[in-house]
Amino acid sequence: MTESAQESAAPEPEILFHREEAVGVITFNRPKTRNALTFAMYEGLVRLCEEAVRGGEVKAIVVTGAGGKAFAAGTDIAQFRSFSGAEDALAYEARIDSVLDALESCPLPTIAAITGACTGGGAAIAATCDLRIASYDLKFGLPMARTLGNCLSIATLARLSVLIGSARTRELVLTARLVEAEEAQAISLITELVEDSYSVLPRAIELAHTIAGHAPLTVQATKTGLRRLRQYQTGGDDADLVSLCYTSADFREGLEAFLAKRPPVWQGK
């Protein structure tokens, strides 16, 4: 390829979709950033799920990350630099909640195929999928208490609490530690472990084909019933909590420290 052709080549899409017969595979495609999620990628996830449902040929969805090193390492941190007040924070959390609601509400079964890092927004997406297949290099976590100083919405906390219990959720968020593969399976974060990263996506697709062959109304009714049960059990307004964290000096310090690759100095204000 000539230099001029290289310069004019279109950039690689940040999110990809392909079909494996009745299984649709959605891939986060920013491997150089460990698939850090841009706003466009969040929106693309919703759009691809909706298109898969409308098309009628896809019976199950697998979500994965390119490169083998990460499922998704959370939201691309640089996007937070434009935040100037509570309105930006509330709009961001509302956007994430709407993405997770759309994924949870998808009538098709969803499986997260996870290799390596699965943190922040990536962890929230994986936890919202119906099942999670991972390799032994898994690092699953919600590290905001030691990185940015932001917080999870009540809806995200509720999804995690339903999955692993409120005590485990509390411990993971407060310690900000990363959970490794065997513990993740023991506490029901992970449905199944496979030996290596190369086996994760094939196994997830195999399982998706199995579920796709089952009674679709049973699958849909089960997903909808569990979602309604979670919604019935949870609630509450979190606008004051989101505003408190995202408008704080600590959040700005956490953001700048993260981008500068230095430890943050927390002030509690």
C-alpha positions in Angstrom: 0.0 0.0 0.0 1.4 3.4 -0.9 1.8 6.2 1.7 -1.1 8.2 0.2 -3.3 5.1 0.2 -2.4 4.5 3.9 -3.3 8.1 4.8 -6.7 7.8 3.0 -7.6 4.4 4.5 -10.6 4.5 6.7 -10.0 4.0 10.4 -10.9 0.6 11.9 -14.4 0.7 13.4 -14.6 0.8 17.2 -17.3 -1.8 17.4 -17.8 -4.7 15.0 -20.6 -7.2 14.2 -20.6 -10.5 12.5 -22.8 -13.6 12.4 -22.0 -17.2 13.2 -25.1 -18.7 11.8 -27.9 -17.8 14.3 -25.4 -16.2 16.7 -24.5 -12.5 16.4 -21.1 -11.5 17.7 -20.5 -7.9 18.9 -16.8 -7.0 19.3 -15.4 -4.0 21.1 -12.5 -3.1 18.8 -10.0 -0.8 20.5 -7.4 -3.3 21.5 -4.6 -0.7 21.9 -6.6 0.9 24.7 -7.7 -2.4 26.2 -11.1 -1.7 24.5 -11.8 1.4 26.6 -15.3 2.4 25.7 -16.2 5.6 23.9 -19.7 7.0 24.0 -20.1 5.9 20.4 -19.3 2.3 21.4 -21.9 2.3 24.1 -24.4 3.6 21.6 -23.2 1.1 19.0 -23.8 -1.8 21.4 -27.5 -0.7 21.8 -27.9 -0.2 18.0 -26.4 -3.6 17.1 -28.6 -5.4 19.7 -31.7 -3.7 18.3 -30.7 -4.5 14.7 -30.1 -8.1 15.6 -33.6 -8.4 17.1 -35.3 -6.6 14.1 -33.5 -8.8 11.5 -35.0 -12.0 13.0 -32.1 -14.2 11.9 -30.0 -13.8 15.0 -31.3 -15.9 18.0 -28.5 -15.2 20.5 -25.8 -12.5 21.0 -22.2 -12.8 22.2 -20.3 -9.7 23.3 -16.5 -9.8 23.4 -13.4 -7.6 23.1 -10.7 -7.6 20.4 -7.1 -8.4 21.0 -7.3 -11.1 23.7 -6.0 -8.8 26.5 -9.3 -7.2 27.6 -13.1 -7.5 27.3 -13.3 -3.7 28.1 -11.4 -1.6 30.5 -14.2 0.8 31.3 -15.1 4.1 29.8 -12.4 6.0 27.9 -11.2 8.3 30.7 -10.3 11.2 28.5 -13.9 11.8 27.8 -14.5 12.9 31.3 -12.2 15.9 30.9 -15.1 17.9 29.3 -17.3 17.5 32.4 -18.0 20.8 34.0 -20.9 20.3 36.5 -23.5 18.0 37.9 -25.5 18.1 34.6 -22.7 16.3 32.7 -22.4 13.7 35.5 -26.1 13.0 35.6 -26.3 12.8 31.8 -23.4 10.4 31.7 -24.9 8.0 34.3 -28.3 8.3 32.6 -26.7 7.3 29.3 -24.9 4.3 30.9 -28.1 3.2 32.6 -30.0 3.5 29.3 -27.4 1.3 27.6 -27.5 -1.3 30.3 -31.3 -1.2 30.4 -31.3 -1.8 26.6 -28.9 -4.7 26.9 -30.9 -6.2 29.9 -34.2 -5.8 28.0 -32.9 -7.4 24.8 -35.2 -10.4 24.2 -32.3 -12.5 22.8 -30.0 -14.3 25.2 -26.7 -12.5 25.7 -23.3 -14.0 26.6 -20.2 -12.0 27.5 -17.0 -13.7 26.3 -14.3 -12.3 28.5 -10.5 -12.4 28.3 -8.2 -10.3 30.5 -9.4 -7.0 32.0 -13.1 -6.5 32.6 -13.4 -3.3 34.7 -15.7 -0.3 35.2 -18.2 0.1 32.4 -16.9 -3.2 30.9 -17.7 -5.0 34.1 -21.2 -3.4 34.2 -21.9 -4.6 30.6 -20.6 -8.1 31.4 -22.7 -8.3 34.6 -25.8 -7.3 32.6 -25.4 -10.1 30.1 -27.2 -13.3 30.9 -24.1 -15.5 31.0 -20.3 -14.9 31.2 -17.6 -17.1 29.8 -14.0 -16.2 30.8 -10.4 -17.4 30.7 -8.1 -17.8 33.6 -6.4 -14.4 32.9 -9.6 -12.6 34.0 -9.3 -9.5 36.1 -12.8 -8.3 37.0 -13.2 -5.1 39.1 -14.9 -1.9 39.9 -11.8 0.2 40.9 -13.3 3.7 41.0 -12.6 4.1 44.7 -8.8 4.1 44.0 -8.8 5.5 40.5 -11.3 8.3 39.6 -13.4 8.8 42.7 -16.7 8.6 40.9 -19.5 6.2 41.8 -21.9 3.6 40.4 -25.6 4.4 39.9 -28.2 2.6 42.0 -29.3 0.7 39.0 -25.8 -0.7 38.4 -25.4 -1.5 42.1 -28.7 -3.3 42.0 -27.6 -5.5 39.0 -24.4 -6.4 40.8 -26.3 -7.1 44.0 -28.7 -9.4 42.3 -25.8 -11.2 40.6 -23.4 -11.7 43.6 -25.2 -10.3 46.6 -25.1 -6.9 48.4 -22.2 -8.0 50.7 -20.0 -9.0 47.8 -20.9 -5.9 45.9 -20.1 -3.7 48.8 -16.7 -5.4 49.4 -15.7 -5.2 45.7 -16.5 -1.5 45.4 -15.0 -0.5 48.7 -11.8 -2.4 48.3 -11.5 -1.6 44.6 -9.7 -4.9 44.1 -9.6 -7.0 41.0 -11.2 -10.4 41.2 -9.4 -13.3 39.5 -10.9 -16.1 37.6 -11.5 -18.9 40.1 -12.9 -16.5 42.8 -15.1 -14.9 40.1 -16.6 -18.3 39.3 -17.0 -19.2 43.0 -19.0 -16.0 43.7 -21.1 -16.3 40.5 -19.6 -13.4 38.6 -18.5 -16.0 35.9 -20.7 -18.8 34.6 -17.9 -20.9 33.2 -14.1 -20.8 32.9 -12.1 -22.2 29.9 -8.4 -23.0 29.8 -7.1 -20.2 27.6 -8.1 -16.9 25.9 -8.3 -18.5 22.5 -11.1 -20.9 23.7 -13.4 -18.2 25.2 -15.1 -16.9 22.1 -15.7 -20.4 20.5 -17.1 -21.7 23.8 -19.4 -18.7 24.1 -20.6 -19.1 20.5 -21.2 -22.8 21.1 -23.2 -22.1 24.3 -25.1 -19.4 22.4 -26.1 -21.9 19.7 -27.3 -24.3 22.3 -29.6 -21.6 24.0 -30.7 -20.4 20.5 -32.1 -23.8 19.9 -34.3 -23.7 22.9 -37.9 -22.4 23.2 -37.6 -18.6 22.5 -40.7 -17.7 24.5 -39.3 -19.5 27.6 -36.0 -17.6 27.2 -37.8 -14.3 26.8 -40.2 -14.9 29.7 -37.3 -15.8 32.0 -35.3 -12.8 31.1 -38.2 -10.4 31.4 -39.4 -12.0 34.7 -35.9 -11.7 36.3 -35.6 -8.1 35.1 -39.0 -7.2 36.6 -38.0 -8.9 39.8 -34.9 -6.7 40.0 -36.8 -3.6 39.2 -39.4 -4.5 41.9 -36.8 -5.0 44.5 -34.8 -1.8 43.8 -35.4 1.9 43.5 -34.4 5.2 44.9 -33.0 8.5 43.6 -29.2 8.7 43.2 -28.9 12.2 41.6 -27.4 13.6 44.8 -24.9 10.8 45.0 -23.8 11.1 41.4 -23.5 14.9 41.7 -21.5 14.6 44.9 -18.8 12.4 43.4 -18.6 13.8 39.9 -18.5 17.5 40.8 -15.9 17.0 43.6 -12.3 18.1 43.6 -11.4 14.5 44.3 -12.9 13.4 40.9 -10.9 16.0 39.1 -7.8 14.9 41.0 -8.5 11.3 40.2 -9.0 12.0 36.5 -5.8 14.0 36.2 -3.8 11.5 38.2 -5.1 8.6 36.1 -4.1 10.4 32.8 -0.7 11.3 34.3 -0.2 7.7 35.6 0.4 8.8 39.1 -1.4 8.0 42.4 -4.2 10.4 43.3 -4.2 12.5 46.4 -7.6 12.3 48.0 -9.0 15.2 50.0 -12.6 14.1 50.6 -14.1 17.1 49.0 
